[in-house]
């Protein structure tokens, strides 16, 4: 079972974040979850994207999910870098968001500064 499916089932079952984190770590330690595929990515280039209630439509960007703590090796979070990293130690992954300059309809996106 993929990690996202396991976590979704636990969330829908009313489990707390602490329980979900512990169950994820245990499943990873016991090698009950599949190894993360290489080259996992998604496009978030639509103006209608939804990230969360606070951000809604954020920036046009690509998302790469990689094993381990990869922020430094990708040059993420450095001044002037278009790459932002979100480390997820409980899943043993890093989510890398790469800003792109245009929305999927070809119109200019927001300024790439962070």
C-alpha positions in Angstrom: 0.0 0.0 0.0 1.4 3.5 -0.9 2.2 5.8 2.1 -0.4 8.3 1.0 -3.2 5.7 1.0 -2.2 4.4 4.4 -2.2 7.9 5.9 -5.5 8.7 4.2 -7.1 5.6 5.8 -5.8 6.5 9.2 -7.0 10.2 8.9 -10.4 9.1 7.7 -10.5 6.7 10.7 -10.1 9.6 13.0 -6.5 8.9 14.1 -4.4 11.7 15.6 -1.4 13.1 13.8 0.9 11.5 16.5 -0.7 8.1 15.8 -0.3 8.6 12.0 3.3 9.6 12.3 4.1 6.6 14.6 2.3 4.2 12.3 4.1 5.6 9.2 7.5 5.2 10.9 6.7 1.7 12.0 5.6 0.7 8.5 8.7 2.2 7.0 11.0 0.5 9.5 9.3 -2.9 8.8 9.6 -2.2 5.1 5.8 -2.6 4.7 5.5 0.4 2.4 6.9 0.4 -1.2 10.1 2.2 -1.9 9.6 5.7 -3.3 9.8 5.5 -7.1 12.5 7.7 -8.7 11.4 10.8 -10.6 8.1 11.3 -8.8 6.7 14.7 -9.8 3.5 16.6 -10.5 2.6 19.8 -12.2 0.8 22.6 -10.2 0.5 25.1 -13.0 -3.2 25.9 -13.1 -4.6 29.1 -11.7 -7.3 26.9 -10.1 -4.8 24.9 -8.0 -5.7 24.4 -4.4 -2.9 23.9 -1.9 -4.7 24.6 1.4 -7.2 27.0 2.9 -4.5 29.7 3.5 -2.7 29.6 0.2 -5.4 28.5 -2.3 -3.9 29.3 -5.7 -0.2 29.9 -4.9 2.4 30.0 -7.7 2.7 28.0 -10.8 5.2 25.3 -9.9 6.5 21.8 -10.4 6.7 19.4 -7.4 9.3 16.7 -7.0 9.1 14.2 -4.2 12.4 12.6 -3.4 13.8 10.2 -0.7 15.6 11.6 2.3 16.7 15.1 3.1 17.5 16.5 -0.4 17.2 20.3 0.1 20.9 21.0 0.1 21.7 18.8 -2.9 19.0 20.6 -5.0 20.1 24.1 -3.9 16.8 24.7 -2.3 16.0 27.7 -0.1 19.1 29.6 -1.2 18.8 33.3 -2.0 17.6 33.7 -5.6 16.9 29.9 -6.0 13.5 29.1 -7.5 13.4 25.9 -5.4 11.7 25.6 -2.1 12.1 22.5 0.1 9.7 21.0 2.6 11.3 18.2 4.6 9.0 15.4 5.8 11.2 13.4 8.2 8.2 11.2 9.2 7.9 10.1 5.6 11.6 10.2 5.0 11.1 12.4 2.0 11.6 16.0 0.8 9.0 17.8 -1.3 10.8 20.2 -3.7 8.7 23.0 -5.3 10.2 24.7 -8.4 8.5 27.9 -9.3 7.9 28.5 -13.0 7.2 31.8 -14.7 3.9 31.1 -16.4 0.5 29.5 -15.7 -0.7 26.6 -17.8 -2.7 29.0 -20.0 0.5 30.9 -20.9 -0.1 34.0 -18.8 2.7 35.3 -16.6 2.7 34.0 -13.1 3.5 35.9 -9.8 7.1 37.1 -9.2 9.5 34.4 -8.3 10.9 35.7 -5.0 11.0 34.2 -1.5 
